[in-house]
């Protein structure tokens, strides 16, 4: 009797089946999706950034995508997002000292940093004299945005590598990515690693305010997670002891 030529069906992979940080159904050209709070994943992300690759990271608002502070890496980031170079890119910073190394922080900006950082506030300030920032980062504006998110994963990357260009992990004009799957769907193989920390808890981007040269009153550039009225009141408040 001839053996049957019918094949037994393959066993279904479980929802958590993974090989080398990829899901069981991931394509070879898909980004590596790694658990965000795993020290090995953080080290892999640092290595990828040093190599000029793009890494998607969770924040307390929406997912972002970061690169090394390098002109070629920033161009790759802009191309991936299909973002006009004139818009510039915000810098992820680990502390106020990193922000002050690239931008001129007037007293009111420092008050806002002390009150709301880490948190969903981006401060756009004049570029510090002598700070050699690529024009593709500033968009030729003479200003730089600084963001210190309330999330340990992006802060660990900035502590290891210094200020990092960071923007939302979506195609320009598309909805913000609130989880790793949406990052992969929109940006795909252009991203080397996605640090997955589950759905973002906020979902609303950071509020963006700008300080012009010599000004101590912020201007609202983008409404976001923090009400501008709260920000303005904190900026104009008299410092303690005066």
N, C-alpha and C positions, 0 to 999 in steps of 0.2 A: 504494500500500500504506500503510495507516494505521500511524503509529508505535506501538510497544508502550506500553501504559499501565502496565506493570510498573515499579516503582521499583527502582533498584539499592540493595542494602543499604548502610546507612551504615557507614563505617569504624569499627571498634572503637577506643575510646579506650585508650591505654596506661595501665598502672597508676599512672604518675606524672603523667598529664595533669592540668593545673590551670589555673584562670583566677582571677587576683586572689586567690591564696591559698586557693581552694576546690578540692575535687576535681571532676572533670568531671561527676559525678553528684550533686553537692551541691544541696540545695534552697536557694531564695532566703532562707529563714528560718533556715538552719543557721548555726552559728558559723563564723567564719573560722579555719581550721586553718593555722597558720604555723610555719615552722621555728624552734624555740626559740632557737637561738644566732645567728640573723640579726639584726644591729643594727637593721635596718628593722622587723623584727617586734617587737623590744623597744620601740622608739619607738612603734609602733602600740598596743602593750599599755599603755604609760604614758598615751597619749592617751585610750584607752578607760577606764582607771581614773579619770583626772581628770574624765571626763564622767559618772562614776557608774555605769559598766557593770561587769560581772563578767568576770574573766579567769582561765582555768584555766592552772596552771603545773606543770611537773615539779618533783619534789624527789628526794632520794636514797632516799625510802621509797615513797610513793604520790603520785599527782597530787593537787594541791590547787586550790582556787578562792579567789581574792582579790578584795577590793574596797577602795575608798577608806575611810579612817577618818572616816566620816560616817554619821550616824544613818539617813538615807534609804537609803544604799547597803547598810548592814548589814541593814536590814529586807528589802531585795531579796534579799540573800544568804540570810537565814533562810527567806524564802518559797520561794526556788528549791530549797533543800535539804529543805523541809518539816521544818525543825528547830525544836524548841520553844525560845522565847526564854530560858527559864530555864537552858539549858545554856551559854549564853555562847559566845564565839568567841575563839580564840587570835590573838595578834598575831605576824605575821612581822616580824622585826627584822634589820637589817643588821650590828649589832654590839652589844656589851654596853652601850655608852652609850645606844643607843636603848631597850634594855630598861630601863635605870635611869631613863630619863625618864618612864616610865609606871608602873613598879613598884618597890617597896622590896626590894632584893636583900640579904638577910643574908649574912654572910661565907661560910657554907657554900654558898649559891646561887652566889656569885661563884666559889668553888672549882670547882663543877660546870661553870659556864660556861667557865672557863679550861681545864678538862680535856676537856670533851665538845663544845663548840661550836667551829666549826660541826659539827652532827651531829644524830642522831635523838633529841633530848631536849627536852621541853617543860617549862619551869619555871613553875609557878603560884605567884604571890607576891602579897602585899597591894598594892593600888593605891597609888601614890605620892600623898601629900597634895598637892592642887592640880592633879593631872592630871585634866583634864576629859574623861572617857571616857563615851560613851553607855551607858546602863544595858543596852541590848540587846547590847552587847559583853561586859559582865561578868555578865549574867544576874542583876544585883542582888546578887552574892555578895561584893562588896568585894575580889575578887581578880582578877588578870589573868594569862593564860597567855602566855608568850613563847617563840618558837621561832626558832632561827637555823639553817636547813637547810644541809647541805653540798652546795649546788648553785648555780652562778653565776647562773642565770636569775632565781629569786625574789629573790636578794640584790641584783641589779641594779635590780629594781623598788623594793625597800625603800630603797636608796641614793638613788634619784631622788625618791621620794615620802614617805619617812619610814615609820614602822611601819604595816603594812597588816593588816587582819583577814584571816585565812587559815584555811580548814578543808578537810577532805577533799572531793574533787570527786565526790561521790556523793549520792544521795538518803539521807536519814536512815534508818539501819537496813539499807541495801543494802550489797552488797560494795564494798570500796574500788576505785577506778578505777586500774588499773595501766598504762593507755595512753590515747592521745588518743581512740581510737575508743570506748572505754568511757565516757569523759567525755561525748562527744557523745550516746551512746545513753541515758545516764541523765539528763543535764541539758539537752541540746538547745539550742533557740534562746534560752534564758534566758542563755546565755553569749555574750558578744560575740566573744571570741578564745580559742582554745586554742593554747597554745605547745607544740608537739609535739617532744619529745626522745626519741621511741621508748619502748619498755617501761621502766617504772621498775625500777631494779636491785635495790631492796630488797624491796618488796612487803609489808613489815610496818610498821605505823605507828610513830611515835615513842613512846617511853616518857614518861609524864606523871607528874611528882611535884609535890607542893605543900608550901610552907613557910607555916605559920601565923604570925601576927604575933608577933615576938619569938623564934620557934623557930629552931633551927639544925639540926634533924633533919628530913629530908624524909619525907613520907608518899607511898606509891604510890597514884596514882589510876587509872592504866591501864598494864598490862604492854605492852611493845613491843620495839623492836629492841635496846635496851640492857638487860641484866639489872639488876634492881633491887639485887641484892647488890653489884654493881660500883659502882653509883651511891652506895649508902649508905656503902660503904667510903671512897669519895673525899670524900663530904660530911663524914665524921667524922674524916678524917685530920688530924693536927696540921699546921698550916702550916709551911713550911720556915723554919728559923731560930728556932723556938720550942722 
